[in-house]
Amino acid sequence: MNTVSTLLEQKRSGDKITMLTAYDYTTAKIIDQCGVNAILVGDSLGMVILGYENTLPVTMEDMIHHTAAVSKAAENAFVVADMPFMSYQISVQDAVANAGRLIKEGGAQAVKLEGGADVCDRISAIVKASIPVVAHLGLTPQSVNAFGGFKVQGKSLENARKLISDSMKIQEAGACAVVLEGIPAKLAEIITKKLDIPTIGIGAGNGCDGQVLVYQDMLGLTTGHTPKFVKRFADAGTVMRQGITDYINESKSGEFPAEEHTYKIDDEVIAALIREEEK
Ligand code: KIV
């Protein structure tokens, strides 16, 4: 079973941490069985599961519902649940109560929230409640409106300095790891070297202590624009489309279901039924 200590030990030994998102029992089971270190029940579920344009409409109820399904499936992976937009921004009290719900009702082992210096009081209060917190810096999707779109962060000297300073502050506040999203690889490398806690990158290069991807992206299930940082490790979309098309065609032609998919009944029972029908 992977824990906070496993991830820390991986940073120390240089064994790269692997994390993937999951939102349901069946997928989480496959991902867990493949040996991933951590599963993130990301609020990206707003887009890839619920069809929203961004993560902002995702609710605590959505997160608990999907986290509970994933937690039941994960036997080895460390399960991290995202705190959705407005579940921690309003007050420290809200943040602790909502983090607690993701642990108690969702069965997660840790929560993740976005932000740097601004959320340090939330991080330390949640950690004081014995809940591990993964921080999230860089292109934090809940700030899409403040950023004016999904834009790479940390390119200017000022912005890069702020990210370095934020990463130190969230570590001091007690975060057990940090996701670095959409920042230049060389900046992520500097942050990774400075921190004692592991960095998990998405669009932040291979100098991080680990990587995370949205599973629909890396398996080729998503359509439309794919961000530059996504590598398609498989084309599961084509496999699914082929299977579904074959199902439609064979159901229409009667080739499916074949005899091996069909339950039998004794001939005498059928003969008696037919006699009764003919009366
Ligand atoms: O919600 C999510 O899936 C995430 C990852 C992109 C890191 O936060």
Residues whose N, C-alpha, C, O or C-beta is under 5 A from the ligand:
A	BS01	KIV	T21 G42 D43 S44 V179 I202 V212
